[in-house]
């Protein structure tokens, strides 16, 4: 080895001799890092898009939309009206429901209740001449014998004034402990006083009675007065406490025989009872002073009795008013069920 070669070996850099071999990063590590970075980028982009969408789309608000009542647009003739929901004890519709107006033959409902309190259904009532002097002719015969139960059903359904006068006179005679034709007027007056007392007991403060039929006393004075609301309440009381008293008034017609074996056809004074779904009871009234009155009770759905009381309409208007109110009530209940 010559001097030059020795020099070259001696002068070789020290770091070259001490350098460690280089390590290469595995391929899968790079892929993993790239995936993480991609996931972070995508997440940030998604969040930015959601923030932008939230800004652009308004928050939905719960706005209550008031649905018009089906009663609002009805054209009705009656001066006073109430639609009474018995099950829920609330008024569904009303118009001057507390105004005091002539009741006409709606009075017969109270008269029948009072008579039912005083005499049993099998009581015999003989038709006296004086009884037949009442306005109208419902086909009762002089000296004809009736049971109170059958005569009251007949008189309510056909709105018989002579039948109701017979009932009031006989029941009143029992009340005042009098008997005989000459004493029937005394008994009748006692009976009318009991009708007023019954109204007071039931809290029907607008009701007052001057006779048992509701016939006008004169051109200026009705035979009985009350409000549509109190009449609805009286109907409710009758339905709950004396259901048998008014059940015949839902029939279009029926035949009944007196104890004297005379057959009578009882045709309802409300010709529209069959047009009312679930009809429970009906009572009409009409005089010159009262105009057309009508109270009905019906079940638009199971165990949901509704009473419609109409006062001060016209003769035919009481029926058309009531049918409109029935349809509106059915519409209201359908809306409730949705």
C-alpha positions as CSV (number, residue, x, y, z in Angstrom):
1,X,0.0,0.0,0.0
2,X,1.5,3.3,-1.0
3,X,1.4,6.5,0.9
4,X,-1.4,7.9,-1.2
5,X,-3.8,5.0,-0.6
6,X,-3.1,5.2,3.1
7,X,-4.0,8.9,3.1
8,X,-7.3,8.2,1.3
9,X,-8.3,5.6,3.9
10,X,-7.4,7.9,6.7
11,X,-9.3,10.8,5.2
12,X,-12.7,8.9,4.7
13,X,-15.5,10.9,6.5
14,X,-16.4,9.7,9.9
15,X,-20.3,10.2,9.4
16,X,-20.2,7.8,6.4
17,X,-18.8,5.1,8.6
18,X,-21.3,5.7,11.4
19,X,-24.6,6.3,9.3
20,X,-27.5,3.9,10.2
21,X,-29.5,2.2,7.4
22,X,-32.8,4.2,6.3
23,X,-36.4,2.8,7.3
24,X,-39.3,3.1,4.8
25,X,-42.9,4.0,6.1
26,X,-45.3,1.1,5.5
27,X,-47.9,1.6,2.7
28,X,-50.9,0.9,4.9
29,X,-50.1,3.7,7.3
30,X,-50.3,6.2,4.5
31,X,-53.6,4.9,3.4
32,X,-55.0,5.1,7.0
33,X,-53.9,8.7,7.5
34,X,-55.4,9.6,4.1
35,X,-58.7,8.0,5.2
36,X,-58.8,9.9,8.5
37,X,-58.2,13.2,6.7
38,X,-60.9,12.4,4.1
39,X,-63.4,11.6,6.9
40,X,-62.6,14.9,8.7
41,X,-63.1,16.8,5.5
42,X,-66.4,15.2,4.7
43,X,-67.7,15.8,8.2
44,X,-66.8,19.5,8.1
45,X,-68.5,19.8,4.7
46,X,-71.7,18.1,6.0
47,X,-71.9,20.4,9.1
48,X,-71.5,23.5,6.9
49,X,-74.3,22.3,4.7
50,X,-76.6,21.7,7.7
51,X,-75.9,25.1,9.1
52,X,-76.7,26.7,5.7
53,X,-79.9,24.7,5.4
54,X,-81.1,25.7,8.9
55,X,-80.6,29.4,8.0
56,X,-82.5,29.1,4.7
57,X,-85.5,27.0,6.0
58,X,-87.8,28.9,8.4
59,X,-88.8,27.1,11.6
60,X,-92.3,25.6,11.3
61,X,-94.8,27.3,13.7
62,X,-97.9,25.7,15.2
63,X,-100.6,28.0,14.2
64,X,-104.1,27.3,15.5
65,X,-106.7,27.5,12.7
66,X,-110.2,28.4,13.9
67,X,-112.8,26.3,12.2
68,X,-116.1,28.2,11.6
69,X,-119.1,26.8,13.6
70,X,-121.6,25.0,11.5
71,X,-124.3,27.1,13.2
72,X,-122.9,30.4,12.0
73,X,-124.4,30.7,8.6
74,X,-127.9,29.3,9.4
75,X,-130.9,31.4,8.5
76,X,-133.4,30.9,11.3
77,X,-136.8,32.4,12.0
78,X,-137.0,31.7,15.7
79,X,-136.7,34.5,18.3
80,X,-135.1,32.2,20.9
81,X,-133.1,29.1,20.5
82,X,-130.8,26.8,22.5
83,X,-129.0,23.6,21.5
84,X,-128.2,21.8,24.7
85,X,-125.7,19.0,25.0
86,X,-127.1,16.9,27.9
87,X,-124.1,14.6,28.3
88,X,-121.6,17.4,28.5
89,X,-123.9,19.9,30.2
90,X,-123.1,22.7,27.8
91,X,-124.7,24.9,25.2
92,X,-123.7,24.2,21.6
93,X,-125.6,27.1,20.1
94,X,-127.8,29.8,21.5
95,X,-129.8,32.8,20.4
96,X,-131.6,34.9,23.1
97,X,-131.9,31.6,25.1
98,X,-133.1,33.4,28.3
99,X,-135.8,35.6,26.8
100,X,-139.2,34.9,28.3
101,X,-141.8,34.0,25.6
102,X,-145.2,32.3,25.4
103,X,-144.8,28.5,25.6
104,X,-148.1,27.5,24.0
105,X,-148.6,23.7,24.1
106,X,-145.1,23.0,25.4
107,X,-146.9,23.7,28.7
108,X,-148.4,20.2,28.4
109,X,-145.1,18.6,29.3
110,X,-145.1,20.2,32.8
111,X,-148.8,19.4,33.2
112,X,-148.2,15.8,32.5
113,X,-145.3,15.6,35.0
114,X,-147.4,17.2,37.7
115,X,-150.3,14.8,37.0
116,X,-147.9,11.8,37.1
117,X,-146.9,12.9,40.6
118,X,-150.5,13.1,41.7
119,X,-152.3,10.1,40.3
120,X,-151.3,6.6,39.2
121,X,-151.4,5.5,35.5
122,X,-154.5,3.3,36.0
123,X,-156.7,6.2,37.3
124,X,-159.9,6.4,35.4
125,X,-160.7,9.7,33.8
126,X,-164.2,10.3,32.5
127,X,-164.6,13.0,29.8
128,X,-167.0,15.6,31.1
129,X,-168.9,18.1,28.9
130,X,-166.9,21.0,30.4
131,X,-163.6,19.3,29.4
132,X,-164.7,19.4,25.8
133,X,-165.1,23.1,25.8
134,X,-161.3,23.6,25.5
135,X,-160.2,24.9,22.1
136,X,-159.8,22.2,19.4
137,X,-161.3,18.8,18.8
138,X,-159.0,15.8,19.2
139,X,-161.8,13.2,18.9
140,X,-162.6,12.6,22.6
141,X,-166.2,11.6,23.3
142,X,-168.6,12.8,26.0
143,X,-168.6,10.3,29.0
144,X,-165.8,8.3,27.4
145,X,-163.6,6.6,29.9
146,X,-159.8,6.6,29.7
147,X,-156.9,5.5,31.8
148,X,-154.7,8.4,32.8
149,X,-151.7,6.7,31.2
150,X,-153.3,6.3,27.8
151,X,-155.0,9.7,27.8
152,X,-151.7,11.5,28.7
153,X,-149.8,9.7,25.9
154,X,-152.5,10.6,23.5
155,X,-152.9,14.2,24.6
156,X,-149.1,14.9,24.5
157,X,-148.7,13.4,21.0
158,X,-151.7,15.0,19.3
159,X,-151.5,18.1,21.6
160,X,-155.1,17.6,22.8
161,X,-156.4,20.6,24.8
162,X,-159.6,18.8,26.0
163,X,-157.6,15.8,27.0
164,X,-155.1,17.9,29.0
165,X,-158.0,19.8,30.6
166,X,-159.6,16.5,31.7
167,X,-156.3,15.4,33.2
168,X,-155.7,18.6,35.1
169,X,-159.3,18.7,36.4
170,X,-159.3,15.1,37.7
171,X,-155.7,15.2,39.1
172,X,-156.4,18.6,40.7
173,X,-159.6,17.3,42.3
174,X,-157.4,14.6,44.0
175,X,-154.9,17.2,45.0
176,X,-157.6,19.5,46.6
177,X,-159.6,16.5,47.9
178,X,-162.7,17.5,45.9
179,X,-164.9,15.6,43.6
180,X,-167.8,16.1,41.3
181,X,-168.3,18.2,38.2
182,X,-168.9,21.4,40.1
183,X,-165.6,21.0,41.9
184,X,-163.4,20.3,38.9
185,X,-162.7,24.0,38.4
186,X,-161.4,24.2,42.0
187,X,-159.2,21.2,41.4
188,X,-157.9,22.6,38.1
189,X,-156.8,25.8,39.8
190,X,-155.0,23.8,42.5
191,X,-153.4,21.8,39.7
192,X,-152.1,25.0,38.0
193,X,-150.7,26.2,41.3
194,X,-148.8,22.9,41.6
195,X,-147.4,23.4,38.1
196,X,-145.9,26.7,39.2
197,X,-144.5,25.2,42.4
198,X,-142.9,22.4,40.4
199,X,-141.2,24.9,38.1
200,X,-139.9,26.7,41.2
201,X,-138.6,23.4,42.7
202,X,-136.7,22.6,39.5
203,X,-135.1,26.0,39.4
204,X,-136.9,27.0,36.2
205,X,-137.1,30.6,37.1
206,X,-138.5,31.9,33.8
207,X,-141.5,29.6,33.8
208,X,-145.0,30.6,34.9
209,X,-148.4,29.0,34.2
210,X,-151.9,30.4,34.0
211,X,-153.4,27.2,32.6
212,X,-152.5,23.6,31.8
213,X,-152.7,23.8,28.0
214,X,-150.7,27.0,27.2
215,X,-153.6,28.4,25.2
216,X,-153.6,32.2,25.1
217,X,-155.7,33.7,27.9
218,X,-156.6,36.7,25.7
219,X,-155.1,38.6,22.8
220,X,-152.3,40.1,25.0
221,X,-151.6,37.3,27.5
222,X,-150.3,33.8,26.9
223,X,-151.3,30.9,29.0
224,X,-147.7,30.1,30.0
225,X,-144.3,31.7,29.7
226,X,-140.7,30.6,29.8
227,X,-137.3,30.6,28.1
228,X,-135.9,28.2,25.5
229,X,-133.2,27.3,27.9
230,X,-135.5,26.5,30.7
231,X,-137.7,24.5,28.3
232,X,-134.6,22.4,27.3
233,X,-133.9,21.8,31.0
234,X,-137.4,20.7,31.6
235,X,-137.1,18.3,28.7
236,X,-133.9,17.0,30.2
237,X,-135.5,16.4,33.6
238,X,-138.5,14.7,32.0
239,X,-136.2,12.3,30.0
240,X,-134.2,11.4,33.1
241,X,-137.0,11.2,35.7
242,X,-140.1,10.4,33.7
243,X,-138.9,8.7,30.4
244,X,-142.2,6.9,29.9
245,X,-144.2,10.2,29.9
246,X,-142.8,11.4,26.6
247,X,-141.7,8.3,24.8
248,X,-144.9,8.2,22.6
249,X,-144.0,11.7,21.2
250,X,-141.3,10.1,19.0
251,X,-143.8,8.1,17.1
252,X,-145.2,9.3,13.8
253,X,-148.6,7.9,14.8
254,X,-150.1,5.1,16.8
255,X,-153.5,3.7,17.8
256,X,-154.8,3.7,21.3
257,X,-158.1,2.5,22.7
258,X,-160.0,4.0,25.6
259,X,-161.5,2.0,28.5
260,X,-164.8,2.5,26.7
261,X,-163.3,0.5,23.8
262,X,-163.2,3.4,21.3
263,X,-160.1,3.3,19.1
264,X,-158.3,6.6,18.4
265,X,-155.5,7.3,15.9
266,X,-152.8,9.5,17.5
267,X,-151.0,11.5,14.8
268,X,-147.9,13.4,15.9
269,X,-148.2,17.2,15.6
270,X,-144.5,17.1,14.5
271,X,-144.7,15.6,11.0
272,X,-140.9,15.4,10.8
273,X,-140.1,13.1,13.7
274,X,-139.1,10.3,11.3
275,X,-136.6,12.7,9.7
276,X,-134.6,13.2,12.9
277,X,-132.0,10.5,13.6
278,X,-132.1,8.9,17.0
279,X,-135.3,10.9,18.0
280,X,-136.1,10.6,21.7
281,X,-139.0,12.9,22.1
282,X,-140.8,15.9,20.6
283,X,-143.3,18.5,21.6
284,X,-144.9,21.2,19.5
285,X,-146.7,24.5,20.4
286,X,-148.5,27.2,18.5
287,X,-150.8,30.1,19.3
288,X,-151.2,33.6,17.9
289,X,-149.1,35.0,20.7
290,X,-146.3,32.4,20.8
291,X,-145.9,31.7,17.1
292,X,-144.3,28.4,16.3
293,X,-142.6,26.5,19.2
294,X,-140.8,23.1,19.1
295,X,-138.6,21.2,21.5
296,X,-137.0,17.9,20.5
297,X,-134.5,15.5,22.0
298,X,-132.4,13.2,19.8
299,X,-129.3,11.0,20.0
300,X,-126.9,11.9,17.2
301,X,-124.6,9.2,18.5
302,X,-124.7,6.6,21.2
303,X,-125.6,8.1,24.6
304,X,-125.2,11.7,23.5
305,X,-128.6,13.2,23.9
306,X,-129.0,16.7,22.4
307,X,-132.0,18.9,23.1
308,X,-133.1,21.6,20.6
309,X,-135.5,24.2,21.9
310,X,-137.0,26.7,19.5
311,X,-139.4,29.5,20.5
312,X,-141.1,32.3,18.5
313,X,-140.7,30.9,15.0
314,X,-143.6,30.6,12.5
315,X,-145.9,27.6,12.1
316,X,-143.7,25.9,9.5
317,X,-140.5,27.7,10.5
318,X,-140.3,25.9,13.8
319,X,-139.8,22.7,11.8
320,X,-137.4,24.0,9.2
321,X,-135.4,25.8,12.0
322,X,-135.1,22.6,14.0
323,X,-134.1,20.5,11.0
324,X,-131.3,23.0,10.1
325,X,-130.1,22.9,13.7
326,X,-130.2,19.1,13.7
327,X,-128.0,19.0,10.6
328,X,-125.6,21.6,12.0
329,X,-125.3,19.5,15.2
330,X,-124.5,16.4,13.3
331,X,-121.9,18.3,11.3
332,X,-120.3,19.6,14.6
333,X,-120.1,16.1,16.1
334,X,-118.5,14.7,13.0
335,X,-115.8,17.4,13.3
336,X,-115.2,16.5,16.9
337,X,-114.7,12.9,16.0
338,X,-112.1,13.6,13.4
